[in-house]
Amino acid sequence: MQASVQNLAPRMRHHRVVRLRILAVVGVVAVAAAVGVVALASTSANGLPSYTNGYAKWPRINEKPFTSTGPLSSAHQGVKNVYASKKKVGKRYPNGTVIVKTIQPAGRKGLPSQVAVMRKLNGRWRYIEYELSGNRYGVLAQGQLCQNCHMAARANDYVFTRK
């Protein structure tokens, strides 16, 4: 009996070493993934995500600036323009598409007072809205709050503006 217990000790040490190695690999992968996410979501000098850089040069998907239409006219008050980084493919926007809606009080010049951003990753939209404070944008709303309203535009790939 004592011999069989002695034979277990080396195996238990081996299993412990294997578990520690697995944990180390998982830890390295987790840190690398976190660094990758932060790098992808890095912000520009004005506080907006870097993936929105140059949005004003993207194709505008509204024919002309608008102030109110549809169910969200009260959610984003002001003069609005909507830009898309990619064109629709059929009835859907492809993965990687970024849609930026700028909101500005009527008659005001300069940076938009609000910027609403949709980003399509892995077939799902990610939502975040920014508000201008001084000369930088900060997060105003995001996630499920935005998704709840955009459900009304599900037939148009969750985008209210049509072109």
N, C-alpha and C positions, 0 to 999 in steps of 0.2 A: 504494500500500500504506500509506504513511504517513497519508494522508487517512482511510482506513478506521479506522485505530487511533485517530486523533483523534476520530472520530465515536463510538467506543465509550466514551470517557472520560465524557462527560455521561450516557450511559445507565447506566454502572456507578455513578456518583454517585447517580443517581436511584434505582436499585435498593437501594443502601445506605441511603438515607434512608427508603425504603418499609419495608425490613426493620427499621430502628430504630423506626419508628412502630408497626409491628406488635408488636414486643417490648415497647414501652411500654404499649400497650393490654393485652396479655396480662398484664404485670406488675400493672397497676392492677386488672384483673379478679381475679387471684390474691389480691392483698392484700384486696380487698373480700370475696371468698369466705372467706378465713381469718378476717377480722373477724366475718363472719356466723356462722361455725361457733362461734367462741368465745362470741359473744353468745347463741346458742341453747343452748350447753352451760354457761352460767355457773352458778356454785354459789351455794347459799344460805349463810346464816351458819353452818350446822352442817357444811358440807362436802359435802352431797348436791347433786345437780344441781337447779337451780331448777324444772325440769319435774316434779319429784316433790313440790313444795310442796303441802301439803294432802292428801297421800295417805291419811291416817287417816280422812278424811271421804268417801273414794271408796267405792263398793260393795265389800264384802269377798266374795271368790269362794270362800272356804272356809266351810262351815256353822258350824264352831266351831274355836277354836285347836287345832292338832294338833302332836304331837311326833314321830311317825315314821310314814311310809307311803311306799311306793314305793322306787324305786332310789336316790333322793337323800337318804334319811333320814340317811345318814352324812355327806353333804356339807354339810348345814346342820343341825347338832345344836342342839336347844332347842325352845322353844315358838314355833310359826310362825303367822302370819296373812298372807293374800295379798289385795292390793287391786288393782283394775283401774280405770283412768281412763275406759274405754269398754266397752260391752257387745259381745259377739260379734255378728257379722252372719253368720248361718248357722253354719258350723263354724270361721270365722276371725275374728280380731280385725281391725278396720280399721286402716289406716295412722294413725300418730299415737298409738296406744294405748301407755300406759305401765302396766306391771305392777310392783308393789312387794311384795316378800316381806320381812317383818320377822322376825328371829330373836332370841329372848331366852332366856337360861338360865332354867330353871324357878324360880319364886319371886322372881326379880329384878325390881325396879321401875325406872322411868325410861326413858331412851332405849334402843331396841333395840341389842343388842351388834353385830348385823350387819344390813345391808339389801342385799338383792339386787334389782337393777333390770333389767327388760327394756323396751326401747323399740322400737316397730315403725316403721321408716322405709323408704319405697319397697319395701314388701312383705317386708322382711327384719328380723329381730330383732337388736338390738344388746344385748349383755349386759355388765353391770358389777356387781361386788359390793363393798360398802364395809364397813369394820370400824371400830367406835367406838374412839377413842383419846383419853381425857380427855373433852372435850365436843365433839369434831369427828370427822367421818368421813374416812377415807382409803381409797384404792383397795386392795382385797385381791386381786381377780382380775377378769379381763375377757376378752372375745373368744372365741377358739377353745376355751379351756379350758372355758368355760361351754357353748358350742355343742355340744361333744362329748357332754356328758351329756344335753342337751336333745333330742338326736336321738331318744332313746327315746320322747319325747312328740310326735313328728312328726304323728301322726294327730290330735292335739288342738292343732294350731298351735303346737307346741313348748312348750306350757304344761302342767305336770304337774297342777295343781289344776283340777278340773272343777266346774262349777256348771250 
